[in-house]
Amino acid sequence: MRPLLLLALLAPLGAQEVIRSAIGVTRSGRPIASAITAGDLDFHVKKTRILLVGGLDGSAESVKAVEQAVEWFHNSRDGGRFRGQFLVSAVPDAGFSGPVFPPTGDAYAATSHPEAMYLWRWIGMHAPDLVVEVSTRIGEPDARDLISQLPRGAPSGTGPVPAVRVPPTPGWLRPLLQPRPPSAARREIQRRLARSPAEVARQLAVHYGHQLDEVAYIPAVAVLGRLRLGELADVERIVAPYFIGTKPSMPVKPTGSHFSGHLLFGELARITGKPRYVELARAAADFGFDERGNMREAMPFHSEMSDAVFMGCPILAQAGRLTGEAKYYDMLLRHLRFMLKLNLRPDGLHRHSPLDEAAWGRGNGFPALGLALSLGELPKDHASRPEILAAFRAHMAAVLPHQDPTGAWRQVIDRPESYRELTATAMIAYAMSRGIREGWLERARYQRAVDRAWYAVKTRVATDGSLVDVCTGTGKQKSLRDYYDRTAILGLDPRGGAMALLIATEMAGLR
């Protein structure tokens, strides 16, 4: 199939702003290009939203037909007669052919047709009112064709979308420009967007934050979210085994995740004033010192991953605030410097580890969240504060330009073809919101990014706690392709639920 021409064709923009991006990446590494309009970003827009898809028949002809139709609609005087009532977006070359819908296997790592999963889930979140497949194969649809499955399925869990197939004959788009009601998928996203932050938080709290089998960051952040919702009595019931000592808060073989899990105890100490919670929080922070009380080179169990900025820094800052002992603040700066030397790229993004240059999404969410939480605990007059604040500001400035037009950040921050990822979006948005609220960041520069991110989060959080595209647990990977191919979870997920609850309570002002 010939190279995509869409980007060149849309260079002279018409009356509707066209946003050129990508919906995914083929197994060969080619971005699956897309073009949407600025109006498509508003799910409440009154216009009928139509998506054109080409290339599923394996022909260059269908790709060219979509490209030409988009050019006609957006740039011709004739097409201009319809732009007041319709929005036309496109995936001109889906990157594969064949009836494989709904796609099976892990998204987006399936060895067979990962491109189908990119298209399927993207359509569910784009939620057009009509999908038009342009194809040279006209006849009885196969049961596993895109147009057969979209009206009966629910891509990304949103809802069905009407779909038709047309041949690439002259003027094929014009007859399809008929007003249509919003699709079921779009109506579902509209319902999600209508919720207040507090409503989203309480819906998430039904499903997340009810157990703490181990004091690790995933369950602890979710429980912390419920604590922000005022559910102190039940939270204390959940942590009681650790409080009374019948269960150790730190396992025999701890990890950095256990350090950050102990942040929950620091918050409980702040709220209740109980010294026992201070002891529990301090037990994690004390791993930064050897048996003689000397600072280690860095917090242990960092595994050279940028995650460790979150795993180690906030608990040290919290212990310093709770105890008044400056050694914890000193260790915080030491650990941060160690991690930045390992993973901070020249462009201000964090590589996940020295194994590869990829700026993994959550691998940047962790430093963002970690520094935001640390600054909240650090005294304003502490000598290390200017350096830590500068690191936070520099990182926020580095991630800001890479926000996707939909408001999300991606699985690989600076790769537009990688999927939009929920946890990175929630964590970075939280850090920016906290930064604005505390005066660390300029509201004029960052507030719109926070608002857009929250918009994206709401579209990806269903009322039953189901989530769209949460990257599974990820250790050090050896290549960019490895990060592309990490499983994106659709449904209930403790990690995603915890981070979604964190940003929801922040947006609701529950602190």
C-alpha positions in Angstrom: 0.0 0.0 0.0 1.4 3.4 -0.9 2.5 5.9 1.7 -0.1 8.1 3.3 -0.6 11.4 1.6 -3.2 12.9 4.0 -0.8 15.2 5.9 0.2 17.0 2.7 -3.3 17.2 1.4 -4.5 18.9 4.5 -1.8 21.5 4.7 -4.1 24.4 3.5 -6.8 24.2 6.1 -10.4 25.0 5.4 -13.0 26.5 7.6 -12.6 23.7 10.2 -9.3 23.2 11.9 -7.9 19.8 11.1 -5.7 18.1 13.7 -3.2 15.6 12.2 -2.2 12.9 14.6 -2.2 9.1 14.8 -4.3 6.4 16.3 -1.7 3.7 16.7 1.4 2.0 15.2 1.6 -0.9 12.8 3.6 -4.0 13.5 6.2 -2.7 11.0 6.5 0.6 13.0 4.5 2.9 10.8 2.2 5.4 12.5 -1.5 4.9 11.6 -2.3 8.5 10.7 -5.5 10.2 11.4 -7.2 13.5 10.8 -9.9 14.9 13.1 -11.4 18.4 13.4 -11.2 20.6 16.5 -15.0 20.2 16.6 -14.6 16.5 17.2 -13.0 17.2 20.6 -16.3 18.5 21.8 -18.7 15.5 22.3 -21.6 17.8 22.7 -21.2 19.5 19.4 -24.5 19.8 17.5 -23.0 18.6 14.2 -23.1 15.1 12.9 -19.7 13.5 13.3 -18.6 11.1 10.4 -15.5 9.0 10.4 -14.0 7.7 7.1 -11.9 4.6 7.1 -9.8 3.3 4.2 -7.3 0.6 3.5 -9.2 -2.3 5.1 -9.6 -3.9 1.6 -5.8 -3.8 1.1 -6.1 -1.4 -1.8 -4.4 1.9 -2.5 -7.6 3.0 -4.2 -9.7 3.1 -1.0 -6.9 5.0 0.7 -6.8 7.6 -2.1 -10.6 7.9 -2.1 -10.6 8.8 1.6 -7.8 11.3 1.2 -9.6 13.0 -1.7 -12.9 13.1 0.1 -11.3 14.7 3.2 -9.6 17.3 0.9 -12.9 18.0 -0.9 -14.9 18.4 2.4 -12.4 20.6 4.2 -10.9 22.7 1.4 -13.4 23.0 -1.5 -16.1 25.5 -2.0 -18.5 22.7 -2.7 -17.6 20.9 0.5 -18.0 24.2 2.4 -21.8 23.9 1.9 -21.8 21.0 4.4 -19.3 22.1 7.0 -21.9 23.9 9.0 -23.8 20.7 9.8 -21.1 18.0 9.6 -17.7 17.1 10.9 -15.6 14.7 8.9 -12.6 12.9 10.4 -10.6 10.1 8.8 -8.2 7.1 9.2 -7.3 6.9 5.5 -5.1 3.8 5.8 -5.9 1.5 8.7 -2.6 -0.3 8.2 -4.0 -3.8 7.6 -6.8 -5.7 5.8 -9.1 -8.5 6.6 -12.2 -9.3 8.7 -10.9 -9.5 12.2 -13.4 -7.6 14.3 -13.9 -7.5 17.2 -10.1 -8.0 17.5 -8.8 -10.6 20.0 -5.7 -10.8 22.1 -4.0 -8.2 24.3 -4.2 -4.7 23.2 -1.9 -3.6 21.7 0.6 -6.4 21.8 -1.2 -9.1 19.7 1.2 -10.6 17.2 -1.7 -10.8 14.7 -3.3 -7.6 13.6 -2.5 -5.3 16.5 -3.6 -2.5 14.1 -7.2 -3.8 14.4 -7.2 -3.2 18.1 -5.9 0.3 17.7 -8.7 1.1 15.2 -11.4 -0.7 17.2 -10.6 1.0 20.6 -9.9 4.4 19.0 -13.3 4.4 17.3 -15.0 3.6 20.6 -13.3 6.7 22.2 -13.7 8.9 19.2 -17.4 8.0 19.2 -18.5 9.1 15.7 -22.2 9.1 14.7 -21.4 7.2 11.6 -18.4 5.2 10.3 -18.0 4.9 6.6 -15.6 2.2 5.3 -14.5 2.9 1.8 -13.8 -0.4 0.0 -13.4 -1.9 -3.4 -14.9 -5.1 -1.9 -18.6 -4.6 -2.2 -21.0 -7.4 -1.4 -22.4 -9.3 1.5 -20.4 -8.2 4.6 -18.4 -10.8 6.5 -19.7 -11.3 10.0 -16.3 -10.1 11.3 -16.1 -7.0 9.2 -15.8 -3.6 10.9 -19.1 -2.5 9.5 -20.8 -5.7 10.8 -19.4 -5.4 14.3 -19.6 -1.7 15.1 -23.4 -1.5 15.2 -23.6 -4.5 17.5 -20.4 -4.1 19.6 -19.2 -1.6 22.1 -15.6 -0.6 21.3 -13.8 0.6 24.4 -17.0 -0.2 26.3 -18.7 3.0 25.1 -21.4 1.7 22.8 -22.4 0.7 19.2 -21.7 3.0 16.2 -23.7 2.8 12.9 -21.5 1.8 10.0 -21.8 1.5 6.2 -19.5 0.4 3.4 -19.3 2.3 0.1 -17.3 1.9 -3.1 -14.8 4.6 -4.1 -16.9 5.9 -6.9 -17.0 9.7 -7.8 -18.9 11.8 -5.3 -19.5 8.9 -2.9 -19.3 11.1 0.3 -22.0 13.6 -0.7 -25.0 11.3 -0.3 -23.9 10.3 3.2 -24.0 13.8 4.4 -27.4 13.5 6.1 -28.1 14.6 9.6 -28.0 11.8 12.2 -28.6 11.5 15.9 -25.7 11.0 18.2 -24.5 7.4 18.2 -24.9 5.3 21.4 -21.1 5.5 21.9 -21.3 9.3 21.8 -24.3 9.5 24.1 -22.4 7.3 26.6 -19.4 9.6 26.6 -21.7 12.6 27.0 -23.2 11.0 30.1 -19.7 10.4 31.5 -18.8 14.0 30.9 -21.9 15.3 32.7 -20.6 14.0 36.0 -19.0 16.3 38.6 -15.6 15.4 40.0 -17.2 14.3 43.2 -19.6 12.0 41.4 -16.7 10.4 39.5 -14.8 10.0 42.7 -17.7 8.3 44.5 -18.4 6.0 41.6 -14.7 4.9 41.6 -14.7 4.5 45.4 -17.4 1.8 45.1 -14.9 -0.4 43.3 -11.5 0.7 44.6 -9.9 1.3 47.9 -11.5 -1.4 50.0 -8.5 -3.6 50.8 -4.9 -3.4 51.8 -3.6 -6.9 51.6 -0.1 -5.3 51.5 1.0 -1.7 52.0 2.0 -1.1 48.4 1.3 2.0 46.3 -1.6 0.7 44.2 -4.0 -0.3 47.0 -2.7 2.4 49.3 -3.4 5.3 46.8 -6.9 4.0 46.3 -7.5 3.8 50.1 -6.1 7.3 50.3 -8.7 8.4 47.8 -11.4 7.1 50.0 -9.8 8.9 52.9 -10.1 12.1 50.9 -13.8 11.3 50.5 -14.2 11.5 54.3 -14.4 7.7 54.9 -12.0 7.8 57.8 -13.7 5.1 60.0 -13.6 2.5 57.3 -10.0 3.4 56.3 -8.9 2.9 59.9 -10.7 -0.4 59.9 -8.8 -1.5 56.8 -5.4 -0.5 58.2 -6.1 -1.8 61.7 -3.9 -5.0 61.4 -0.9 -2.8 60.7 -1.8 -0.2 63.3 -2.0 -2.8 66.1 0.9 -4.8 64.8 -0.8 -8.1 64.0 0.5 -7.8 60.5 3.8 -6.2 59.5 3.5 -3.2 57.2 6.8 -4.0 55.5 7.3 -7.4 54.0 10.4 -9.5 54.4 11.4 -8.6 50.8 10.2 -5.0 50.3 10.2 -3.0 47.1 10.0 0.7 46.4 6.2 0.2 46.0 6.0 -0.6 49.7 7.8 2.7 50.5 5.2 4.8 48.7 2.4 2.6 50.1 3.3 4.0 53.5 2.3 7.5 52.5 -1.2 6.4 53.6 0.0 6.2 57.2 1.5 9.7 57.0 -1.9 11.1 55.9 -3.6 9.3 58.7 -1.1 10.7 61.1 -1.9 14.2 59.8 -5.7 13.7 60.2 -5.8 11.8 63.5 -2.7 12.9 65.3 -1.9 9.3 66.4 1.8 8.7 67.0 1.5 5.1 65.8 0.9 6.3 62.2 4.0 8.4 62.4 6.0 5.3 63.4 4.6 3.4 60.4 5.4 6.1 57.9 8.9 6.6 59.4 9.6 2.9 59.2 9.6 3.2 55.4 11.6 6.4 55.2 14.3 4.9 57.5 15.3 2.6 54.6 17.2 5.6 53.3 19.8 5.2 56.1 22.2 2.4 56.9 22.6 0.7 60.3 24.8 3.6 61.5 22.3 6.2 60.5 24.3 7.4 57.5 22.5 8.3 54.3 22.6 5.7 51.5 23.5 6.6 48.0 19.8 6.4 47.2 16.7 4.8 48.5 17.1 1.0 48.0 15.1 -1.0 45.4 15.0 1.8 42.9 15.9 -0.7 40.1 17.2 2.3 38.1 13.6 3.2 37.1 12.1 6.7 37.1 9.3 5.2 39.2 11.6 5.6 42.1 11.1 9.4 42.2 7.6 8.6 43.4 8.5 5.5 45.4 11.2 7.2 47.5 10.9 11.0 47.6 7.5 11.7 49.1 7.8 9.3 52.0 11.1 11.0 52.9 9.5 14.4 52.7 6.5 13.2 54.7 8.7 11.7 57.4 10.6 15.0 57.7 7.4 16.9 58.2 6.0 14.4 60.7 9.2 14.2 62.8 10.8 17.5 62.2 14.1 15.8 61.5 16.1 17.4 58.7 17.9 14.2 57.7 14.9 13.0 55.8 14.8 16.2 53.7 18.5 15.8 53.0 18.0 12.2 51.9 15.2 13.3 49.7 17.5 15.6 47.8 20.2 13.0 47.6 17.8 10.4 46.2 16.3 12.8 43.7 19.7 13.8 42.4 20.6 10.1 42.0 17.5 9.4 40.0 17.7 12.5 37.8 21.3 11.6 36.9 20.2 8.2 35.8 17.1 9.0 33.8 16.6 12.7 33.0 16.9 13.2 29.3 18.3 16.5 27.8 14.8 17.4 26.6 13.5 17.4 30.2 11.5 14.1 29.9 12.4 11.0 31.9 13.6 7.9 30.2 12.1 4.9 32.1 15.5 3.4 32.8 19.0 3.5 31.3 18.1 0.4 29.2 16.3 2.5 26.6 15.6 6.2 25.8 11.8 5.7 25.7 9.9 8.3 27.8 7.3 5.9 29.1 4.0 7.6 30.1 3.7 6.4 33.6 7.5 6.6 33.8 6.9 10.4 33.6 3.8 10.3 35.7 5.8 8.9 38.6 8.3 11.8 38.8 5.5 14.3 38.3 3.4 12.9 41.1 6.4 12.3 43.3 7.8 15.8 43.2 4.3 17.3 43.6 3.8 15.3 46.8 7.3 16.0 48.0 7.0 19.8 47.6 3.7 19.7 49.6 5.6 18.4 52.6 8.8 20.3 52.3 9.2 23.5 54.4 9.2 26.6 52.3 12.5 27.8 53.9 14.4 24.5 53.5 17.6 24.9 51.6 16.8 22.1 49.1 13.4 23.5 48.1 14.6 25.8 45.2 16.4 22.8 43.5 13.4 20.5 43.9 11.0 23.1 42.8 13.1 23.8 39.7 13.2 20.1 38.9 9.4 20.0 39.1 8.8 23.0 37.0 11.3 21.9 34.4 9.5 18.5 34.1 6.1 20.1 33.9 7.3 22.4 31.1 8.7 19.4 29.3 5.6 17.2 29.3 3.2 20.1 28.6 3.7 20.2 24.8 3.2 16.5 24.4 -0.4 16.5 25.6 -2.6 14.8 23.0 -5.3 17.0 21.4 -7.9 14.9 23.3 -6.3 16.0 26.6 -4.5 12.7 27.4 -0.9 11.9 27.7 0.4 8.8 25.9 1.9 5.5 26.6 5.2 7.0 25.3 5.0 10.7 26.0 6.6 12.0 22.9 5.3 9.5 20.3 2.0 10.5 18.9 1.4 7.0 17.5 1.4 5.4 21.0 -1.9 4.9 22.7 -3.5 7.4 25.1 -2.9 6.1 28.6 -5.1 6.8 31.6 -2.6 6.6 34.5 0.0 8.9 33.0 -2.8 11.4 32.2 -4.2 11.2 35.8 -0.8 11.5 37.5 0.5 14.4 35.3 -2.8 16.2 35.6 -2.7 15.8 39.4 0.8 17.2 39.6 -0.1 20.2 37.4 -3.3 20.9 39.4 -1.4 20.7 42.7 1.2 23.0 41.2 -1.3 25.6 40.2 -3.1 25.4 43.6 0.1 25.8 45.6 1.5 28.6 43.3 4.4 26.5 41.9 3.0 26.7 38.4 1.5 29.6 36.4 -2.3 29.1 36.1 -2.4 30.9 32.8 0.0 28.4 31.3 -1.2 25.1 32.9 -4.9 25.4 33.8 -6.2 24.6 30.3 -4.0 21.5 30.2 -5.4 20.3 33.5 -9.0 20.9 32.3 -8.4 19.1 29.1 -6.8 16.2 30.9 -9.7 15.9 33.3 -12.0 15.9 30.3 -10.0 13.0 28.9 -10.1 11.1 32.2 -13.8 11.4 32.5 -14.3 10.0 29.0 -12.2 7.0 30.0 -13.9 6.2 33.3 -17.3 4.5 33.2 -19.9 4.8 35.9 -19.2 1.2 36.9 -15.5 1.8 37.5 -14.4 0.3 34.2 -11.4 2.1 32.6 -10.0 2.5 29.1 -6.4 1.8 28.3 -4.5 1.4 31.6 -0.9 0.3 30.9 -0.3 -3.0 32.8 2.6 -3.2 35.3 5.8 -2.4 33.5 9.4 -3.1 34.5 12.4 -2.0 32.6 11.9 -2.5 28.8 14.7 -2.8 26.2 13.2 -1.0 23.3 10.6 1.5 22.2 8.6 -1.3 20.6 8.4 -3.0 24.0 6.7 0.1 25.4 4.3 0.3 22.5 3.3 -3.3 23.1 2.6 -3.2 26.8 -0.9 -4.4 27.4 -3.6 -1.7 27.7 -6.2 -2.9 30.1 -9.9 -2.3 29.4 -12.2 -2.8 32.4 -11.7 -2.8 36.1 -8.1 -2.2 37.2 -6.8 -1.4 40.7 -3.8 0.7 39.4 -5.9 2.7 37.0 -8.7 3.1 39.5 -6.3 4.4 42.2 -4.9 7.1 40.0 -8.3 8.0 38.6 -9.6 8.4 42.1 -6.6 10.5 43.0 -7.2 13.1 40.2 -11.0 13.0 40.8 -10.6 13.9 44.4 -8.1 16.6 43.5 -10.5 18.1 40.9 -13.3 17.9 43.5 -11.2 19.9 45.9 -11.1 17.1 48.4 -7.7 17.3 50.0 
